[in-house]
Amino acid sequence: MEQTPDDVSESAARAARDLTVVFNRLRRRLRSVAGDEDLTPPQVSALTLVGKQGAATASALASAEGVRPQSMATTLASLDRAGLIHRNPDPDDGRRQLVTLTEAGRERIEGDRQARRRWLARTIEERYDEDERRTILDALELLERLTQS
């Protein structure tokens, strides 16, 4: 059994463990609902990042993802083969390429996002009563603090 660090309470250590397990399960479930099984996690992550950042170089994407440029190049090559991204010369530096989403890439991201939201909303509606849904919303407000610096 894992030991609790000396500087945190047992309840904090348990909450950290349980949150990690629950979020990992939820992430896997949402991934299966969205139909992401044909893409690897790095591909999904890179595709989503390109969608958020817009035109970016492979090195900028690698830095944002915290991966080696060679790994990002491999990921982008597979997304390019799947027709989900374009790579065009950078107008400021012809030696570099800018990566953008194709229409198919945009549709993929939006379709996946909508599928995940629909499944999650429907499942919450079916499995929890109104008081429980309010408890979830209250808990999410508390969890939001974890994301604040």
Number of C-alpha atoms within 10 A of each C-alpha: 3 7 7 13 10 7 7 9 11 13 10 12 16 13 12 11 12 12 13 12 12 11 11 12 12 13 12 14 14 19 19 14 18 20 14 17 12 9 16 12 13 16 19 17 14 21 25 18 15 20 19 9 13 13 18 17 19 23 18 14 23 18 13 12 15 10 13 12 16 12 13 22 15 13 22 23 15 16 20 17 10 12 14 20 23 18 19 14 13 15 10 8 9 10 8 16 19 19 24 21 23 16 13 13 22 18 13 19 20 14 14 19 15 13 17 19 15 14 15 16 11 11 11 15 13 9 9 13 11 10 9 13 14 12 13 14 12 11 11 12 11 11 12 9 9 9 7 6 4
